[in-house]
Amino acid sequence: MNLTIRYFILSITPLLIMSGCTYERVVSQKGILVGLDGAQSGIPAKREGRALPDFLRTPEEGIRVEDEEDGTITLYSKSVRQLMAHITTTIGNDEKDLFVEQLLSKRTKEEFYERGLDPGLAFDELKRRERDVGRLFYFMPMGEYTPGLYLKTIGPNTFRLQLSRVTNESLHWIGIDVVFEDKNYRLRWFIPNG
């Protein structure tokens, strides 16, 4: 056999063998009809992993749970968006005690006590500025999930959600500082414009 043909065969053989060695990557194990009643699939069921740790999971009852026996209300704020919803709801329902007890951070309450003031004044101020709260939340409708907004760490368990490039001078507040304590987000206070 000619030496050139031999070299050609020896150089082509590894390429032919390697072309059959490819990795298979599974992109999705869910079929197209997975959500339809009575749909069956030959694809083995994948065990669903948990996306969030338990302390960040909202109870199945929702973010606002009322005890049927004694009427006690428990607010769950596992995200800034949920905290914003609670702030709006408690102001709208005039639930001052619930706001101070479950939404206002310990640090903010301590600052009020150090100045000889009642933390309930925080609620009174927000009630007075209810329209300003609504306008701020209008610009960040999905909280930290609003496109273009990012939750910035400003201290231990303390975060800031602020509007970038504020051109509207009529906004009284341009952001919100929150604290993660007792497995929930709590209000530190609002960031003034200017």
Secondary structure, 3 states (H helix, E strand, C coil): CCHHHHHHHHHHHHHHHHHCCCCCCCCCCCCCCCCCCCCCCCCCCCCCCCCCCHHHCCCCCCCEEECCCCCCEEECCCCHHHHHHHHHHHHHCCCHHHHHHHCECHHHHHHHHHCCCCCHHHHHHHHHCHHHHHHHHHHCCCHHHCCCCCEEEEECCEEEEECCCCCCCCCCEEEEEEEEECCEEEEEEEEECC
